[in-house]
């Protein structure tokens, strides 16, 4: 059967595959399709929590460009818990030698530059709960892919899900029902969203796309 979902141009997909990050291609394509659908339906921006080096931001930026809106990406760029020294996903090339801490912002900017998508992204540099508390613009899509502790994943959900526009989509990454496959904080946020009235629209790998049920 032919897949009729929106898909990025080959050069955009090539930039995504070349970028530093962890999202598989099939999950990226599902995210892209959800972002295009939501942005076209609502006319609102799309937003992600958890920028890292900009791999998924490439797809969100191109989806926003396609729909005539903009992509927003939230990150303090000091690395999440599992990216700190001594942890599995620590990358020494992303440490600022002057201050001795992770700094993914330069890599993110290079990623967008090479993809030709800088003008379609607004980078919100800071901690997610602080920015969410100041936010007021309705959003077409909220993509939760930030810190993977219960504290951070729950704060991202509570801070940003209320800003979804009518018809907007909530996307959660790294949802693993089986603890043997990965951490459980995003899965618990996913269960909370279902209990709060969201319905699941699609499952691609660890990516879940949801929409709030309407009366």
Residue pairs with C-beta under 8 A, 6 or more apart in sequence:
5 29
5 30
5 33
6 32
6 33
6 36
6 37
6 63
6 66
7 13
7 29
7 32
7 33
8 16
8 29
8 32
8 59
8 62
8 63
9 62
12 58
12 59
12 62
12 115
12 117
13 25
13 28
13 29
15 58
15 111
15 114
15 115
15 116
15 117
16 25
16 28
16 55
16 56
16 58
16 59
16 115
17 25
18 114
19 53
19 54
19 55
19 58
19 111
19 115
20 52
20 53
20 54
20 55
20 91
20 107
20 111
21 52
21 53
21 54
21 55
21 56
22 52
22 55
22 89
23 31
23 55
23 56
23 145
23 173
24 205
26 204
26 205
27 173
27 204
27 205
27 206
27 207
28 55
28 56
28 59
29 59
29 204
30 202
30 204
30 207
30 209
31 56
31 59
31 60
31 143
31 171
31 207
32 59
32 60
32 62
32 63
34 141
34 169
34 171
34 201
34 202
34 209
35 46
35 59
35 60
35 63
35 64
35 67
35 71
35 140
35 141
35 143
35 169
36 63
36 66
36 67
37 169
38 44
38 46
38 140
38 141
38 167
38 168
38 169
39 45
39 46
39 63
39 64
39 66
39 67
39 68
39 69
39 140
39 141
40 67
41 140
41 167
42 138
42 140
42 165
42 166
42 167
42 168
43 67
43 68
43 69
43 140
44 69
44 137
44 138
44 139
44 140
44 165
44 168
45 64
45 69
45 70
45 71
45 72
45 122
45 137
45 139
45 140
46 60
46 63
46 64
46 69
46 70
46 71
46 72
46 139
46 140
46 141
46 143
47 71
47 72
47 73
47 74
47 139
47 141
47 142
47 143
47 160
47 163
48 56
48 57
48 60
48 71
48 72
48 73
48 74
48 142
48 143
48 145
49 74
49 75
49 128
49 142
49 143
49 144
49 145
49 146
49 156
49 160
50 74
50 75
50 80
50 143
50 144
50 145
50 146
50 147
50 173
51 57
51 73
51 74
51 75
51 77
51 104
51 108
51 123
52 75
52 104
52 108
53 94
53 104
53 107
53 108
53 111
54 73
54 107
54 108
54 109
54 111
54 112
54 115
55 111
56 143
56 145
57 71
57 73
57 108
57 111
57 112
57 117
57 121
58 111
58 112
58 115
58 117
60 71
60 73
60 121
60 141
60 143
61 71
61 112
61 115
61 117
61 120
61 121
62 117
62 120
63 71
64 70
64 71
64 120
64 121
65 117
65 120
67 140
69 140
70 120
70 121
70 122
71 120
71 121
71 122
72 121
72 122
72 124
72 139
73 108
73 121
73 122
73 123
73 124
74 124
74 126
74 128
74 131
74 146
75 104
75 108
75 123
75 124
75 125
75 146
76 125
76 126
76 127
77 102
77 103
77 104
77 105
77 108
77 125
78 101
78 102
78 103
78 104
79 90
79 94
79 101
79 102
79 104
80 146
80 147
80 148
80 152
81 87
81 147
81 148
81 149
81 152
82 88
82 89
82 90
82 148
83 89
83 90
83 91
83 94
83 102
84 90
84 102
94 102
94 103
94 104
94 107
95 101
95 102
95 103
96 102
96 103
105 123
105 125
108 123
109 118
109 123
112 118
112 121
124 131
128 146
128 152
128 155
128 156
128 159
128 160
129 155
129 156
129 159
131 159
132 156
132 159
132 160
132 163
133 159
135 160
135 163
136 163
137 163
138 163
138 164
138 165
138 168
139 160
139 163
139 164
139 165
139 168
140 164
140 165
140 168
140 169
141 164
141 168
141 169
141 170
141 171
142 160
142 161
142 163
142 164
142 168
142 169
142 170
142 171
143 171
143 172
143 173
144 153
144 156
144 157
144 160
144 170
144 171
144 172
144 173
144 186
144 189
145 172
145 173
145 174
146 152
146 153
146 156
147 153
147 156
148 174
148 183
148 185
148 186
149 185
150 185
150 188
152 185
153 185
153 186
153 188
153 189
154 185
154 188
154 189
154 192
156 189
157 189
157 192
157 193
161 170
161 193
161 196
164 170
164 212
166 214
167 211
168 211
168 212
169 201
169 209
169 210
169 211
170 193
170 198
170 209
170 210
170 211
170 212
171 207
171 208
171 209
171 210
172 186
172 189
172 190
172 193
172 207
172 208
172 210
173 186
173 206
173 207
174 182
174 183
174 186
174 206
175 186
175 187
175 190
175 206
175 207
175 208
176 182
176 183
176 184
176 186
176 187
176 206
177 187
181 206
182 206
186 206
190 208
190 210
193 210
194 200
194 210
196 212
197 212
197 213
198 210
198 211
198 212
198 213
199 210
199 211
199 212
199 213
200 208
200 209
200 210
201 209
201 210
201 211
202 208
202 209
203 209
